[in-house]
Amino acid sequence: MNFAYDALGGRVVLRVGALAMVGDEVERLGCRRAFLIVDQAATAYGDAIAALLGNRLVARWGEAIQHVPVELAERALAAANTANPDVLVCVGGGSSTGLAKILALDLKLPVIAVPTTYAGSEMTPIYGSTGERHKRVGRSADVLPKVVVYDPALTVSLPAAVTGPSAFNAIAHCVEALWMPQANPITSTLAIEGVRAIASALPTVMAAPDDLDARAALQYGACLAGMALGQTGTGLHHKVCHVLGGTFNLVHADTHSVILPHALALNAPAIAPLLDRLSAALGVRADDAAGGVWDLAKASGIPTSLAQLGLQAGDLDEAAHRCAAEITDNPIPVDLATFQRLLDAAFRGERPAST
């Protein structure tokens, strides 16, 4: 066995009531001037954090949009420069975390993230912004949050239509981490445990939204997903989702639930030694991991077709050509015809066959 593993820094706090610790975490970093980023769905939590920060709060930014449009990032950066903070605090979903990362990249400031969804991006050094119908993605240690505060109670109000796709975003992080060239036994163990935690907790959360233990398990799974992805990076699956989001403005989390079964079916031969463990984590036969992911989405009431997300049949050709132009590195060779087949199956919402 031969591998290299670079442990990423950062502190993680997970417990019910952890929101109350945000002020203490700012103090622990030795910071005195906080710039608070709050997405529109987390206004109440932003109010609570603002109260905890008191006179350490120098500015509050209340606009966050998925895929982080460049013009939004420029306006937020100008506001931050005016406020002269020494720490960025973000609360909400992947949009607020993504904006905080873009600001951290420019300002070289620490980030304290308080996620209210299950994307897991708060655990990665990966950032992205969108302009001119194209999503730019990069990687830098400067954007990795120094502290992540998980409070299961903050996710109880999350609508089921957001909860499910957000959890699938995290599962996608785990699955893709298995086939990336940078994968190693540690990242694969993190990823498979993340799948197990999410797949076992998601049906409970969808049926009983107030179950805080199940909510905590989803956050635990999302944390592991981000840790795995932060080491291995993103590949075909995520890049297809970025094309669909950046070009057609599809909701990022929803594209994961639709594309993942088909990306896994395509790349399953590349992770054959891990399929038994992945399938066990999903609770399905070893030859049906891709179908098991599709079944989990279907049983959870999550979208399984691009048509459900609003993509038009006439968009498929442009999407396939953009994917073929941008995605050439994959453990299974791909070409335009590959993406045409994958996107067509995803558009129709077909259940992948056993591999």
C-alpha positions in Angstrom: 0.0 0.0 0.0 1.5 3.4 -1.1 -0.2 6.8 -0.9 0.2 10.4 0.3 -2.4 12.2 2.4 -2.3 15.9 3.2 -4.5 16.6 6.2 -6.4 19.9 5.8 -6.5 22.2 8.7 -9.7 23.5 10.4 -11.9 23.0 13.5 -15.3 21.3 13.4 -18.0 21.7 16.0 -21.2 19.6 15.7 -23.9 19.7 18.4 -27.5 20.9 18.9 -27.2 24.5 20.1 -23.8 25.1 18.5 -25.0 28.4 17.0 -24.5 30.0 20.4 -20.8 29.3 20.1 -20.1 31.4 17.1 -19.0 34.5 19.1 -16.7 32.3 21.2 -15.2 30.9 17.9 -14.5 34.4 16.7 -12.7 35.1 20.0 -10.8 31.9 19.8 -9.3 33.0 16.4 -8.3 36.3 18.1 -10.5 38.3 15.7 -12.4 41.6 16.5 -14.0 42.8 13.3 -16.5 40.4 11.7 -18.0 40.7 8.2 -21.3 38.6 8.3 -22.7 37.0 5.2 -26.3 35.8 5.5 -28.3 34.2 2.7 -31.9 35.1 2.4 -33.2 31.9 3.9 -31.1 32.2 7.0 -32.1 35.7 8.1 -33.2 34.7 11.6 -29.9 32.8 12.2 -28.0 35.9 10.9 -29.9 38.0 13.5 -28.9 35.6 16.2 -25.2 35.7 15.1 -25.3 39.5 14.9 -26.5 39.6 18.5 -23.7 37.2 19.6 -21.1 39.3 17.8 -22.2 42.6 19.3 -19.8 45.4 18.6 -17.4 42.9 16.9 -19.8 43.0 13.9 -18.6 45.7 11.4 -20.8 44.9 8.5 -23.6 42.5 7.3 -24.1 41.4 3.8 -27.5 39.9 3.0 -27.3 38.8 -0.7 -26.1 35.4 -1.7 -26.9 33.7 -5.1 -26.1 30.2 -6.2 -23.0 29.9 -8.5 -21.7 33.2 -7.1 -22.2 35.7 -10.0 -19.0 37.7 -10.6 -20.8 41.0 -10.3 -22.2 40.1 -6.9 -18.8 39.0 -5.7 -17.4 42.4 -6.8 -20.0 44.3 -4.9 -19.6 42.2 -1.8 -15.8 42.6 -2.0 -16.1 46.4 -2.2 -18.3 46.4 0.9 -15.9 44.2 2.8 -13.0 46.4 1.8 -14.9 49.4 3.2 -15.6 47.6 6.5 -12.0 46.4 6.9 -12.9 43.1 8.7 -10.4 40.6 10.1 -12.8 37.6 9.9 -15.6 36.5 7.6 -18.6 34.7 9.1 -21.1 33.1 6.8 -24.4 31.4 7.6 -26.7 29.6 5.2 -26.4 27.2 2.3 -23.7 26.8 -0.3 -24.4 30.2 -1.8 -23.3 32.1 1.3 -20.3 29.7 1.9 -19.3 30.2 -1.8 -19.4 34.0 -1.5 -17.3 33.9 1.7 -14.7 31.8 -0.1 -14.5 34.2 -3.0 -14.0 37.1 -0.5 -11.4 35.1 1.4 -9.5 34.4 -1.8 -9.0 38.1 -2.3 -8.8 39.4 1.3 -6.8 36.5 2.8 -9.1 36.4 5.8 -10.2 33.4 7.9 -13.8 32.1 7.4 -16.1 30.8 10.1 -18.9 28.8 8.3 -22.3 28.0 9.8 -24.0 25.8 7.2 -27.7 25.3 7.1 -27.7 22.8 4.3 -25.8 19.6 3.6 -23.6 20.5 0.7 -20.3 19.9 2.5 -18.5 22.7 0.6 -17.6 24.3 3.9 -15.0 21.5 4.3 -13.3 22.1 1.0 -10.6 24.5 -0.4 -12.6 24.6 -3.6 -14.3 27.8 -4.8 -16.3 28.9 -7.8 -17.9 31.9 -9.5 -20.0 32.4 -12.6 -19.9 34.9 -15.4 -21.0 34.9 -19.1 -22.7 31.5 -18.7 -19.6 29.8 -17.5 -18.6 28.6 -14.1 -15.0 29.1 -13.0 -13.7 26.7 -10.4 -10.4 26.8 -8.5 -8.7 25.5 -5.4 -6.8 27.4 -2.7 -6.0 26.8 1.0 -6.9 30.4 1.5 -10.7 29.7 1.1 -10.9 26.7 3.5 -12.9 27.8 6.5 -10.9 27.8 9.8 -14.0 26.8 11.8 -17.2 25.0 10.7 -20.1 25.2 13.2 -22.8 22.5 12.6 -26.0 22.9 14.5 -28.6 20.3 13.5 -31.4 22.6 14.8 -30.6 25.1 12.1 -31.7 22.6 9.4 -35.1 21.7 10.8 -36.9 24.5 8.9 -35.2 23.4 5.6 -37.9 22.4 3.1 -37.9 18.8 2.0 -37.4 20.0 -1.6 -34.1 21.5 -0.5 -33.1 18.9 2.1 -33.1 16.0 -0.3 -31.1 17.5 -3.1 -28.7 19.1 -0.7 -28.0 15.7 0.9 -27.4 14.3 -2.6 -24.9 17.0 -3.2 -22.9 15.5 -0.3 -23.4 11.9 -1.6 -22.0 13.1 -4.9 -19.0 14.5 -3.2 -18.4 11.1 -1.6 -18.9 9.0 -4.7 -16.8 11.1 -7.0 -14.0 11.1 -4.4 -13.7 7.3 -5.0 -12.6 7.6 -8.6 -10.4 10.7 -8.6 -6.7 10.2 -9.3 -5.9 11.7 -5.9 -8.0 9.1 -4.0 -6.3 7.0 -1.4 -7.4 4.6 1.4 -8.1 7.4 3.8 -10.2 9.5 1.4 -12.1 6.4 0.3 -12.9 5.4 3.9 -14.1 9.0 4.6 -16.3 8.9 1.4 -17.9 5.5 2.0 -18.7 6.3 5.7 -20.2 9.6 4.4 -22.4 7.7 2.0 -23.5 5.3 4.8 -24.4 8.1 7.2 -26.4 10.0 4.6 -28.1 7.1 3.0 -29.2 5.8 6.4 -30.4 9.1 7.7 -32.0 10.8 4.7 -35.2 8.7 4.6 -35.7 9.4 8.4 -35.2 13.1 7.9 -37.6 13.2 5.0 -40.2 11.3 7.0 -39.6 13.0 10.3 -38.1 16.5 9.8 -37.8 17.2 13.5 -35.5 14.2 14.2 -32.4 16.0 15.4 -30.3 12.8 15.6 -31.0 12.1 11.9 -30.3 15.7 11.1 -27.0 15.5 12.9 -26.1 12.3 11.0 -26.7 14.1 7.7 -24.4 16.9 8.9 -21.8 14.3 9.9 -22.1 12.7 6.4 -21.8 16.1 4.7 -18.7 16.9 6.8 -17.0 13.7 5.7 -18.1 14.3 2.1 -16.4 17.7 2.1 -13.3 16.3 3.7 -13.0 13.6 1.0 -13.7 16.0 -1.8 -11.3 18.6 -0.4 -8.5 16.1 -0.8 -9.4 14.6 -4.2 -11.0 17.5 -6.1 -13.9 17.2 -8.6 -14.2 15.3 -11.8 -16.8 14.4 -14.5 -19.9 14.3 -12.3 -19.3 17.8 -10.7 -18.2 19.3 -14.0 -21.4 18.1 -15.8 -23.4 19.8 -12.9 -21.3 22.9 -13.3 -22.0 23.1 -17.0 -25.8 22.6 -16.4 -25.8 25.2 -13.6 -23.5 27.8 -15.3 -25.0 27.5 -18.7 -28.7 26.9 -18.0 -28.9 28.2 -14.4 -30.3 24.9 -13.0 -30.2 24.6 -9.2 -26.9 23.1 -8.4 -28.0 20.6 -5.7 -30.9 19.3 -7.8 -28.5 18.5 -10.7 -26.5 16.2 -8.4 -29.5 14.0 -7.6 -30.3 13.7 -11.3 -26.8 13.2 -12.7 -25.1 11.1 -10.0 -26.7 7.7 -10.8 -25.7 8.0 -14.4 -22.1 9.3 -13.7 -21.7 6.4 -11.2 -23.0 3.9 -13.8 -20.4 5.2 -16.3 -17.5 5.1 -13.9 -18.4 2.0 -11.8 -15.8 -0.2 -13.6 -13.1 2.3 -12.5 -13.9 1.7 -8.8 -14.6 -2.1 -9.0 -12.5 -2.9 -5.9 -14.7 -0.4 -3.9 -18.1 -1.3 -5.2 -18.8 -3.9 -2.5 -18.1 -1.3 0.2 -20.1 1.4 -1.6 -23.0 -0.9 -2.2 -23.1 -2.0 1.4 -23.1 1.6 2.5 -26.2 2.1 0.2 -27.8 -1.1 1.3 -28.0 -2.6 -2.2 -26.4 -5.4 -4.2 -22.8 -5.0 -5.2 -23.7 -4.7 -8.9 -26.5 -2.1 -8.3 -24.8 0.9 -6.7 -25.9 3.3 -9.4 -29.5 1.9 -9.3 -29.4 2.1 -5.5 -28.5 5.9 -5.7 -31.4 6.4 -8.1 -33.8 4.5 -5.8 -32.7 6.6 -2.8 -33.5 9.7 -4.8 -36.9 8.4 -6.0 -37.9 7.1 -2.5 -37.0 10.5 -1.0 -39.1 12.5 -3.5 -36.0 14.0 -5.1 -35.8 14.9 -8.8 -34.5 12.2 -11.0 -34.7 13.8 -14.5 -33.4 17.0 -16.1 -36.8 17.6 -17.5 -38.1 18.0 -14.0 -35.5 20.7 -13.4 -36.7 22.7 -16.4 -34.1 21.8 -19.0 -35.5 21.6 -22.5 -34.9 18.8 -24.9 -33.5 21.4 -27.3 -30.8 22.2 -24.7 -29.3 18.7 -24.6 -27.1 19.1 -27.7 -25.5 22.3 -26.4 -25.0 20.8 -23.0 -23.3 17.7 -24.4 -21.0 19.8 -26.6 -20.0 22.0 -23.6 -19.4 18.9 -21.5 -17.2 17.3 -24.2 -15.2 20.5 -24.6 -14.6 21.0 -20.8 -14.4 17.4 -19.6 -11.7 15.2 -21.0 -10.0 13.7 -17.9 -12.0 10.7 -16.5 -11.0 7.2 -15.5 -13.3 5.8 -18.2 -12.6 7.5 -21.6 -15.4 9.9 -22.7 -16.3 11.7 -25.8 -19.3 13.7 -27.2 -21.3 10.5 -27.7 -20.7 9.6 -24.0 -22.2 12.9 -22.8 -25.1 12.7 -25.3 -26.0 9.2 -23.9 -25.5 10.3 -20.3 -27.6 13.5 -20.6 -30.3 11.8 -22.6 -30.8 9.2 -19.9 -30.7 11.9 -17.2 -33.2 14.0 -19.2 -35.6 11.1 -19.3 -35.0 10.0 -15.7 -34.1 6.4 -16.5 -33.0 4.1 -13.7 -29.4 2.9 -14.5 -29.1 -0.8 -15.2 -27.0 -3.1 -13.0 -23.3 -2.8 -13.7 
